[in-house]
C-alpha cells in the first residue's frame, strides 16, 4: 500500500492558494507521509483483520489516512493512529460490503 500526496505540485486551482496555504499543504504532506511510514502497516493490519479482504482493507486504511490528511490541512493535529482508529473505516466498509451482497 502506498500513499501519494501531491502537496507540492502547482495547478491553476492551486496557484490561487496563499503562501501560507501552500506551506500548510507541504507540511501536511510531509506529516502524513511520516505518519504513514510509522503506522501504515498497523492500520492496514487492523483493517485486514476486520474486513478479511485485502482490497477492502486497503481502501479502509487509505480512508483513515485521508481523514488524517484533511485534519492536518484544517490546522488540526490528528490523533496518533491506534488499532481503534482503523476500526471505524473498516467497520463502515464491512457494512457497505454486506449491504451490496455477493458480487456476481
C-alpha positions in Angstrom: 0.0 0.0 0.0 1.3 3.4 -0.9 0.3 7.0 0.0 0.5 9.6 -2.8 0.4 13.1 -1.5 0.7 15.8 -4.1 1.1 18.8 -1.8 3.8 20.5 -3.7 2.6 20.4 -7.3 1.1 23.5 -8.8 -2.0 23.6 -10.9 -4.3 26.6 -11.9 -6.6 25.8 -9.0 -3.6 25.7 -6.6 -1.9 28.8 -7.9 -4.5 30.9 -6.2 -3.5 29.5 -2.8 -1.8 31.9 -0.5 1.8 31.3 0.5 0.6 30.1 4.0 -1.8 27.7 2.3 0.9 26.2 0.2 3.1 25.9 3.3 0.3 24.2 5.2 -0.2 21.8 2.2 3.5 21.0 2.1 3.7 20.5 5.9 0.6 18.3 5.9 2.0 16.2 3.1 5.3 15.7 5.0 3.5 14.9 8.2 1.1 12.4 6.6 4.0 10.7 4.9 5.7 10.3 8.3 2.5 9.0 9.9 2.1 6.5 7.1 5.6 5.3 7.4 5.2 4.9 11.1 1.7 3.5 11.3 0.7 2.3 7.9 1.3 -1.4 8.4 -0.6 -1.4 11.7 -3.6 0.5 10.3 -3.7 -1.8 7.3 -3.3 -4.9 9.5 -6.3 -3.9 11.7 -8.4 -3.2 8.6 -7.4 -6.5 7.1 -8.2 -8.4 10.3 -11.7 -6.8 10.5 -12.5 -7.0 6.8 -10.8 -10.2 5.8 -10.4 -8.8 2.3 -7.2 -7.2 1.1 -8.7 -4.7 -1.3 -11.4 -3.5 1.1 -8.7 -3.3 3.9 -6.5 -1.1 1.6 -9.5 1.2 0.9 -10.3 1.5 4.6 -6.7 2.2 5.5 -6.4 4.8 2.8 -9.6 6.4 4.2 -8.0 6.5 7.7 -5.0 8.4 6.3 -7.2 10.6 4.1 -9.1 11.7 7.2 -5.8 12.5 9.0 -4.6 14.5 6.0 -7.8 16.5 5.9 -7.4 17.3 9.6 -3.8 18.5 9.0 -5.0 20.7 6.2 -7.6 22.2 8.6 -4.8 23.0 11.0 -5.7 20.2 13.4 -3.3 17.6 14.7 -4.8 14.1 14.1 -4.7 11.6 16.9 -1.9 9.1 16.7 -3.3 6.0 14.9 -4.2 3.2 17.2 -5.9 -0.1 16.5 -9.2 1.5 17.3 -8.7 4.4 14.8 -8.7 1.9 11.9 -11.9 0.2 13.1 -14.4 2.8 12.0 -13.4 2.9 8.3 -13.1 -0.9 8.4 -16.5 -1.3 10.0 -18.1 1.1 7.6 -16.5 -0.7 4.7 -17.7 -4.1 6.0 -21.2 -2.7 6.4 -21.1 -1.4 2.8 -20.0 -4.8 1.5 -22.7 -6.6 3.5 -25.4 -4.3 2.0 -24.1 -4.8 -1.5 -24.5 -8.5 -1.2 -22.5 -11.1 -3.1 -20.9 -10.0 -6.4 -22.0 -11.8 -9.5 
